[in-house]
Amino acid sequence: MKKIVTIAMILVSSFIFSQAKDFQLSSHILDIGTGQPAPGVMVKLEKMKDSKTWVYVDEKKTDTNGRIADFLKTGKDNKGIYRLTFMVADYFKAKETSSFYPFIEVVFQIEDQNHYHVPITLSPFGYSTYRGN
């Protein structure tokens, strides 16, 4: 029985990791005020068309682990300047916590075919971002 469970776990984990390879961009929100992920946060992805115009690409909610793993399908030319907008007002409202930021915008550039992970650490009165892996 242990052997069957082990094989099943390997197959499931292989499936999960292979799905992540299908997408070039992921994100994550960690609420550093609680030390927990921030689930249910709407995140909008836009791409810069020219130096003045943003074009809508996609919009998703963070999962129970505060993650979005499936922005930008691989196999396309996704190079360009992008903006992630984290709509955090409703997240803090649901926690009955006041916040200085109704939303957070993070602008970054994709320059190649590598995977880009753009997470934020979040508190009611501050945030930080970095390029993760």
Residue pairs with C-beta under 8 A, 6 or more apart in sequence:
19 69
19 70
20 26
20 69
20 70
21 74
21 115
22 70
22 73
22 74
23 69
23 70
23 71
23 72
23 73
23 74
24 71
24 72
24 73
24 74
24 78
24 110
24 113
24 114
24 115
24 116
25 45
25 71
25 72
25 78
25 82
25 110
25 115
25 116
25 117
25 118
26 67
26 68
26 69
26 70
26 71
26 115
26 116
26 117
26 118
27 43
27 62
27 67
27 68
27 71
27 84
27 117
27 118
27 119
27 120
28 37
28 62
28 65
28 66
28 67
28 68
28 117
28 119
28 120
28 132
29 37
29 38
29 41
29 62
29 66
29 86
29 88
29 119
29 120
29 121
29 122
30 36
30 37
30 38
30 66
30 119
30 120
30 121
30 122
31 37
31 38
31 66
31 122
31 123
32 121
32 122
32 123
33 97
33 122
33 123
33 124
36 66
37 62
37 64
37 65
37 66
37 67
38 62
38 66
38 88
38 91
38 122
39 61
39 62
39 63
39 64
39 65
39 66
40 61
40 62
40 90
40 91
40 94
41 61
41 62
41 66
41 86
41 87
41 88
41 90
41 91
42 59
42 60
42 61
42 87
42 90
43 59
43 60
43 61
43 62
43 68
43 84
43 85
43 86
43 87
44 56
44 58
44 59
44 84
44 85
44 87
45 56
45 57
45 58
45 59
45 60
45 71
45 72
45 82
45 83
45 84
46 54
46 55
46 56
46 57
46 82
46 83
46 85
47 54
47 55
47 57
47 80
47 81
47 82
47 83
48 54
48 55
48 80
48 81
48 82
48 83
49 55
54 83
57 71
57 72
57 82
58 71
58 72
60 68
60 70
60 71
61 68
62 68
72 78
72 110
74 113
78 110
78 113
79 110
79 111
79 112
80 109
80 110
81 107
81 108
81 109
81 110
82 107
82 108
82 109
82 110
83 105
83 106
83 107
84 105
84 106
84 108
84 118
85 103
85 104
85 105
86 103
86 104
86 105
86 106
86 120
86 122
87 102
87 103
88 99
88 101
88 102
88 103
88 104
88 122
89 99
89 101
89 102
89 103
92 98
92 99
92 124
97 124
98 124
99 124
99 125
100 124
100 125
100 126
101 125
101 127
104 120
104 122
104 127
106 118
106 120
106 129
108 116
108 118
108 131
110 116
115 133
116 131
117 131
117 132
117 133
118 129
118 131
118 132
119 129
119 130
119 132
120 127
120 128
120 129
121 127
121 128
121 129
